[in-house]
Structures are given as structure tokens and as C-alpha cells.
């Protein structure tokens, strides 16, 4: 099912969402890198482009194009247009963005001249662990969502996984239209509670959900054995599958956790790319384990009350949606 590619430049912005935690060895090169990154941000803001959407679209283009697709002005322009840039000056803006990105890439290449070889070594532990446990866990997840065997086309026949250099201390994403995923090759797990191969499982599960709901929406047909499957924008799939993944992994003995490490997964940015999660407040009061007003506590209670025992996962997600609506309402009063 999964084809691994262990050498690819990072598909996302060099400095994105404020989560980047890296520096170049040469202080002069590091300052130049930050300057180029800031210039890109300023240019995108000045053209009224949705910055996050631009990076998502550019990542999508790079990940779906090939094992290590070259970054071109044309790809930058496509991402700009898809994120709201006017067609009148899109070529000029794309050329400037490409120049800055190319400068950042050359600075990274100078800092890490053997990046391709390093990525293969760094990615090997994650790949080996996923191949040992991932396929079995995906079967358990599919069976839980569908209350039995999922349709034959539920999981993609083939998925390409691109290992990329770690810039955000653990991150991943997927192509919207192609069966492709990228994940940072961080060498060791950031948290012992949440191994990085589970981040890959999360992305693959999201891919299956996105693909199936999009196909169902386009065809207008009924979904056999899962009559109320909705599109991801209507039900909080990206949050609901977090406790599902941990619960199935724990039951199978793949992880040892006295409690589901939901808060850790959220802190590690599992849902960073998903609007349904980023629009929610993290806490209503002070953060802390066991805080009843914490987003992770809402998910934990929902899973114990409804999610674990539900025979119709979309119905359980409707209940979660109501809880999240109340959580958001309380947090914004």
C-alpha cells in the first residue's frame, strides 16, 4: 500500500505557522534565510493572499508531482491563484516568491550538503516501525469506523510517502487530490507517548476519509453500511479519529499509555493543517492535565461516553460536533 520516498525537499514554507525550530550553522546564512522568509510573508500579505492556503496549495503541488519535483515559478503561480491572487500580476508575484524560495533552498543545501543520504538514515526507523505495525492498525481503524470490514476501495491501493528534512520538529501533511503524504524525518520520536509512525497513520486515515467523502459527494450515491457519512467540513473527523487511533493502538499493545495521549498529539501539531481544529480554542482557562475545559479533555470524555462504543461512527461524530460547538461558544463569550 505504501511506497516510501526518503529524499525530498520540504514541501512547506521554510518558516511556517511559527513552529519552525531550526537554525543554519552559519549565522550569516541563517540571517539571510530569515530575511528571505520574511520577504515572502510580506509579499503574500501585501497581495491579500491567504498565506496558509498558499503554502498548503504549494505543498500539494510538490507532493503530488513526483518523488522530488523541482520547484518552478509555474507551480508557485498555481498555488497563488488557488489561494486568491489576482491573475493580473500572478506571474510577477510567482517569480519573486520562487526567487526567495530558491535562495532558501540553496542556503539549506549549503548547510546540509548530504541531505538525501541523511534523510534515508533518519527515515529508516519510522519506516521500519510503520511497516511492522501500521497495516494492522489501519485495519483495526477501518473496522471501527465501519463497524466491520470497510469497502474494498476505502484504503488507497498505493500511497507515496515523502520523507522531508525536519524544520518544524515533527510535522506531516497530505495531497488533497493525489495519494501522497509528506512527513518530517525526525529520527527519534519527539514524545515517547506518541511515536511518529502514528502521525503517518493519522495522515493515511485522513486521506481515506477525504477521498471517500469527496467521491460520495460527487456521485451523490448512498454509502453502504455507513448511511450518514458526511464531508469532513460537516463532521469533526480530524479530531474524532485521534482518540480512535490511540485506543486501537493501545488495545493491540502497539503503545503503552495509561491514558490516551490526546493532548500530546494536539500539542505536536497533528491537526495543525485542519481548519476544524485550528478554529477551536485550545483551553477555556489555564492549560493543564485534567483541566475539564481543555480541548483534549472534551475529546477524552466524548470517546469514553460515546465514541468507543458507538456502532455508527458518524453518529458519534455528530455528538462530538455538538460538544465542540458548546466548547467554542463558551470559549468565545
Secondary structure, DSSP 8 states (H G I E B T S, - for coil): -EEEEEEE--SS-SS-TT------SSHHHHHHHHHHHHHHHHHHHHTT--HHHHHHHHHHHHHHH-TT----HHHHHHHHHHTT--SSSHHHHHHHHHHHHHHHHHHHHHH-TTHHHHHHHHHHHHHHHHHHHHHHHHHHHHHHHHTS---TTSS-S-EEEEEE--SSSS-EEE-SSSSEEEEE--SS-SBTTB-HHHHHHHHHHHHHHHHHHHHHHHH----TT-TT---TTTS-HHHHHHHHHHHHHHHTTSS--SS--HHHHHHTTTTTT-HHHHTS-SBSS---TT-TTBHHHHHHHHIIIIITT-SSHHHHHHHHHHHHHHHHHHHT-
